[in-house]
């Protein structure tokens, strides 16, 4: 049987500490996860915490670029980038860096932005106006830290209703800027050079 209980922080805190709860799984902020971890540690209760951050997609020297980019369209942009486990960072070897950046930028440009009920749409709106502003702030901060936007990142001119943004592709310098470790929770991809050469 599944029982769905809705509520705020007080309800969540009550459930985490309740003696009949056998396991806690939480997705959210680091601060809340730390508090939950302390309670579960004290109670010796199993806990799984997903506290943000972004896993990187690592491109190797011998990767099939076309196949990899097709996979990135889902691994990086599922649900308009509003999924916690997406690979919004792409690490590419120096020897193929420009090639990878061009391919990811072409992918971003090719995705149709529009009504999520239209089967042809690949990127729908963000969830709120605040979320779109957050993504736009991510892009602005990325530029300030040395990144260059090579595709997208603008509000579509033909969509004036809804919180839409064209999927941006940010190109970074060899040094990965601090912004890359933060999550935009939007349809962003950030490309960085790796300093070592690797193959499978």
C-alpha positions in Angstrom: 0.0 0.0 0.0 1.2 3.5 -0.8 0.2 6.4 1.4 0.9 9.9 0.1 1.1 12.6 2.8 1.5 16.2 1.8 2.8 19.0 4.0 5.6 21.3 4.8 8.9 21.0 6.7 7.2 20.2 10.0 5.5 17.1 8.4 8.7 16.0 6.8 10.6 16.3 10.0 7.9 14.3 11.8 8.0 11.5 9.2 11.9 11.3 9.2 11.9 10.7 13.0 8.8 8.5 13.2 9.5 5.1 14.7 7.5 3.3 12.0 9.5 4.6 9.1 12.1 2.0 8.0 13.9 4.0 5.3 14.2 7.7 4.3 14.9 8.9 0.7 15.2 12.6 0.1 15.9 14.9 -2.8 16.5 18.6 -2.0 19.0 21.0 -0.5 22.3 20.2 1.2 21.1 21.9 4.4 18.0 19.8 4.7 19.9 16.7 3.7 22.4 17.3 6.5 19.6 17.7 9.1 17.9 14.5 7.8 21.3 12.6 7.8 21.9 13.6 11.4 18.5 12.3 12.5 18.9 9.0 10.6 22.4 8.5 11.9 21.2 8.9 15.4 18.4 6.4 14.8 20.5 4.1 12.7 17.9 4.4 10.0 18.9 3.7 6.3 18.8 6.9 4.3 19.4 7.9 0.7 20.1 11.6 -0.1 20.2 13.3 -3.5 21.4 16.8 -2.7 22.1 18.4 -6.1 25.1 19.0 -8.1 25.5 17.8 -11.7 27.2 14.6 -13.0 29.4 15.2 -16.0 29.2 13.4 -19.4 32.8 12.5 -20.2 33.7 12.2 -23.9 36.6 10.0 -24.7 39.0 10.4 -27.6 37.5 7.5 -29.6 33.8 8.2 -28.9 31.3 8.1 -31.7 30.3 11.7 -31.6 27.0 11.4 -33.5 25.8 8.6 -31.3 27.0 10.5 -28.1 25.2 13.7 -29.1 22.0 11.8 -29.7 22.3 10.4 -26.2 23.0 13.8 -24.8 19.7 15.1 -26.1 18.0 13.0 -23.4 20.8 12.8 -20.8 21.2 16.5 -20.7 17.8 18.0 -21.7 15.1 15.6 -20.4 12.1 17.5 -19.0 13.6 20.8 -20.2 16.7 20.3 -18.1 14.6 20.3 -14.9 15.7 16.8 -13.7 18.1 16.4 -10.8 20.4 13.7 -12.3 21.0 15.2 -15.8 24.5 15.6 -17.3 24.5 19.3 -18.0 28.4 19.4 -18.0 30.3 17.8 -20.9 34.0 17.1 -20.5 35.7 16.7 -23.8 39.4 15.9 -24.7 41.4 18.8 -26.1 42.0 16.9 -29.4 38.2 16.8 -30.1 37.0 19.8 -28.1 36.0 22.1 -31.0 34.3 19.2 -32.7 32.3 18.4 -29.6 31.3 22.0 -29.0 30.1 22.4 -32.6 28.1 19.2 -32.3 26.5 20.2 -29.0 25.7 23.7 -30.3 24.1 22.1 -33.4 22.0 19.9 -31.1 20.8 22.9 -29.1 19.9 24.8 -32.2 18.0 21.9 -33.7 15.6 21.3 -30.7 12.2 22.8 -31.3 11.0 25.0 -28.4 7.3 25.3 -28.0 4.0 23.9 -26.6 4.7 20.8 -24.6 1.4 19.3 -25.9 2.7 19.4 -29.5 4.4 16.1 -30.4 7.0 18.0 -32.5 8.2 20.0 -29.4 11.5 18.9 -27.9 11.9 21.7 -25.3 8.9 23.1 -23.4 8.6 25.9 -20.9 10.4 26.1 -17.5 8.1 25.6 -14.5 8.0 29.2 -13.3 9.1 32.8 -14.1 11.5 32.6 -11.2 13.1 29.4 -12.7 13.6 31.1 -16.1 15.2 34.1 -14.3 17.5 31.6 -12.5 18.6 30.0 -15.8 19.2 33.5 -17.3 21.2 34.4 -14.2 23.3 31.2 -14.7 24.0 32.3 -18.3 25.0 35.8 -17.2 27.2 34.5 -14.4 28.8 32.0 -16.8 29.8 34.8 -19.2 31.2 36.8 -16.3 33.4 33.8 -15.3 34.8 33.4 -18.8 32.2 31.2 -20.6 30.9 32.0 -24.1 27.4 31.1 -25.3 27.7 29.4 -28.6 24.0 28.6 -29.1 20.6 29.6 -27.7 20.2 31.2 -24.3 17.5 33.7 -25.4 13.8 33.9 -25.0 12.0 32.8 -28.2 10.5 35.8 -29.9 7.4 33.9 -31.1 6.5 32.5 -27.6 5.2 35.3 -25.4 3.1 33.1 -23.1 5.0 30.7 -20.8 8.5 30.7 -19.3 10.4 29.6 -22.4 14.2 29.8 -23.1 16.2 28.4 -26.0 18.6 25.7 -24.9 21.9 27.4 -24.3 25.3 25.8 -24.9 28.1 27.4 -22.9 31.7 27.1 -24.0 34.2 27.4 -21.2 38.0 28.0 -21.1 40.3 25.1 -20.2 39.8 26.2 -16.5 36.4 25.1 -15.4 34.7 28.1 -13.8 33.1 27.8 -10.3 29.7 28.1 -11.9 30.0 24.7 -13.5 29.6 22.9 -10.2 26.2 24.6 -9.6 22.9 23.4 -11.1 20.9 25.6 -13.4 17.9 23.3 -13.4 17.2 24.3 -16.9 18.1 23.3 -20.5 21.8 24.3 -20.2 24.9 22.4 -21.4 28.4 23.5 -20.3 31.4 22.2 -22.2 35.0 22.0 -20.7 38.3 20.7 -22.0 39.9 17.8 -20.2 43.7 18.0 -19.8 44.4 14.3 -20.3 43.8 12.0 -23.2 41.8 8.8 -22.6 40.3 6.0 -24.6 38.1 3.0 -23.8 
